[in-house]
Each structure stands twice: as C-alpha cells, then as structure tokens.
C-alpha cells in the first residue's frame, strides 16, 4: 500500500512511503503530521495539556491581581501564589518535553541489548550439543551488538519445538531471566542426516521473533557442524529489522554500536528509524515484516572496529533520536543506470541480470567451485633428519649423528572401514669404516624401505576427522645397502616378511585443528639376507613405532610432524648378534582427495 502524507501547514512539500508485506518499508520524510504515527498522537495529547495549563495559569493570574489590590497582606499571598503557578506551569512544560516520545510499543518490544543461550539439545547424549554450545557461547560473547549474559538456566533442556507449542514454558524461563532475549537450539540426527533448528524469543512479549532451520545435513564432522551453526546464528540475528542501536546521546553527538567490521566508513550517513508496526507469521508467530519511519539521520565522524561516533544531521523534532533508537539498513539496494531517465537497459545491465553474472561477466571473473570433502584417500610427503647406529658381528659398529631421509605415504579409502596403504622411505647415511685400516675409510649407506598394507578402521563417528583406531596387515621390506670394504666388514642387510600394525588418531578438542596419533608395526618372523658374506642362520626381529601431530590447514590439506623409532636385530646361530637403530624426526604436508 502507499500513504500520501502532508507536512505541517507551514510547508507545502509532499511525501510518499510504501510498505512490503515481507520486507517492511522505510518511509522517507513522513514525519510531521502523520495521523497514523503513535508518537504524533502522543504529541497532540501533550500539546492539549500545555494549552489548558496556559489557559488556567492566565485566569489565575488575573484573579490574583484583582485580589492583590485589597491589602498588603493579600498582595504577599498573591505574589507567592503567582510564583507557585509559574513553577507548576514550567514543570508541566518540562514534563511534556520529556514525554514527547518517538518510540512506539512495537519499537520498544524489538529492542535487544542483551542476549543469552539456553543449553543446546541433541539426541546423541551431548556428542554435538556440548561442543556447539561452547562454540556459540564464545561467538555471542564476542558480539559487539549485544551483551552476552549467562542464563544460569537449571531446568530441563527444552527444544525450540517444545517452546513453540508451550508458551507457558517460555514464561517460566523468562521469569528470572537476565537477558532481553534467548536462543534455543536443537540438533537431531536421523536417517536423512542432521537437522538443526534455532529460535529467538523476546523477553518483552515472551514470543518467538525469529527462526532458522536446516535439514538433511550429511557432513557429520563436528567442526563443520559448528561452522554451520555459527552461520545460522548470524542469519537468526539479522532477522531483527534493524542494523544497530544508538548507545548514547549528548547534544547532537551520538554513539552507535556499528563499526568497521560491519562495513560502515567515516562520513557515511545512516538513517535512524522507528518501527511502528510488525507483521508476524499467522501460524508460527515469528516476524515476517515490519513498517518503519525515518526519524533522522546521523553522520559518522569516527569509526572504530566495533563502535562509531557521529553527529545528528537531521531529526523530525528535537530529541526524536534517543538512546536505543534503531539504525536502518547500512547498505541499501543500488540500482544501475541511474544517470538516465530512460527505462531501456544497457547491454551491461542485461548481462549482469543473468544468473551467475558476477562469476561469468563481472570484473576479473573467476569460476567458483565448491570445496569437496575428502572421500577417496590421501597422499603426503615428509622430510626428516635422524640418528643411526649399528652393531655388527665381530665387534664392529658404526654410527651417524645426523642423516637425511624422506617419506612418501599414500592411502586409498576403499570403504568406510577398509583402506589400502603404501609407504616408501629413502635415506642416505655416511659412517666411518669400523675395520681398522679398511678401505674406503668412509662407508656410504643407502636406506630403502617399502610397506604395502591393508587396514580395518574403527571410527567413533562417520567423518574423516573423527577419532579412529586402525588394524593393519601386509608386507614390508627393509634394505640397508652399504659399500663393500677391504678387508670385509659391515655387510648389506635386507629384512622382509609379513607385517602387522596398529594405528590411532584423536583430535585434541572438538573444534581444534590439531590431532595426535601413534602407530606401531611389527614384522612377523622376517627373513634376513646378507651380502657379500653371510653370518649364518638367524632369528630376526623388526619393530617400528612412532608418534605424530597433525594440524588441519584446509579442508583437504594438513601438516604432520612425526617422531619415529626403528630397530632391526638378529641373533645368529654362531652366538653373535647384529642390530640397526634409527630415530627420525620429520615433517611434511598431506593432501586428502
């Protein structure tokens, strides 16, 4: 609908304003004599009181002047009465100035200065509720639009659906509630995925004001669900029909709870509005629209991250802009082709009106591709430095304090339980020849190790980042080739055979990018081959274990730091022994696809 509102008799200007059933409206210039405005009706009543106060005062003054002519004593009484009447008239006028209000009942009810969060409900015994409640509490505490107050709620955990169906439950919660509003959240996991619902209730009228819901969420990862819940909270709070509030006023100077992170800049002019009517959903009761009036404008002169300071440029009446007055939309709708009165669209306008125009035709267009969650496997590489020590038969030994090594790892996730692994390790070691007078004096070692394994996973949740325990089995080969020396000394050795292992991984916290893990491998009855000579038949052992730390860098990328300990040992039939030990610290990147 459209209102045509005439200004005061002293002005001949005409204003128009329109309203939408869904988004509401802002009426530009419809201030002065709008009979539909609640504050104008209040103002007319106050002006009537002032008129009769002046009329009675004038009548009393005339009577008192006549009485004062009688004698000196009556003059004194009349003078005191005149002063009392003047003070009373002044007080009534001062009261009327204070009572000129530009805040309707609807506007006052929608003012939210403080907010709280009820305990989050889920049907998984708190698996999602606890980390998401902690994350949303942290988010609300960091908001500069609202003061977060702990609810200290000690009653049963209620869902948004239960509160919608039982208004008395909302009344009980708000009975001793400290905040102006609270958010209720429920998370349900079913055959179709995860559903999340959020409701915002106001203390002023004990009613639902806004709602956000998502269903069929198939990503069960806690971190991903936390990010989705954060976006839903922002969506929920943005359904309040204003962008910010006036926090204080001194003269024409004001403070606004909007800052640089909200997109405002110095010298920007913001519209100050009053909400005069709200429209609610006929069945679910939440807000679907509102009617608003512009009551003034504020120019921002200093903009900080979360606060701005400015001066009032215009207001419909002195004192119209008050503490808790609302700020309208920060960025309005921008229309193209405003330099011409023609309704014909330019070719650029036609292109930009097409779906996906910002991607295809905008300035420096780039294709947007959604990030895919890892589902098939992982590849990675690490570089490390280690320590090497070897004890050989005939009391020979050699060692290296530092040697370089590289790791190449690959995983293929065959199913949610089964996986295939391949590990390749290469290293170069240089040691002194332990044979006295042997040639060459320095021996070069080449380390080559290969593992081919299958794994069975036990996961605590259906997500790649969920805690897991994995049982491994397969085949392993370890080869340490060494230069031949004269006379013969250290021999090249190869250990090979079936291998079993156990690996585990656990995140440090529900929303933390860090996780720790450990692995253990045991080569069962490995076969040993030596060259160029053999020390005889032997009983062999090969054991490897390590601990590692992961940090998630992106959805598909993580860094890993690992400390590995390896030992390969043999007991020969002739009574001699041999062993090789390696301690390696490494770090690298892993890509999940």
Order of alpha helices (4+ residues) and beta strands (2+ residues): beta-beta-beta-alpha-alpha-alpha-beta-beta-alpha-beta-alpha-alpha-beta-beta-beta-alpha-beta-beta-beta-beta-beta-beta-alpha-alpha-beta-beta-beta-beta-beta-beta-beta-beta-beta-beta-beta
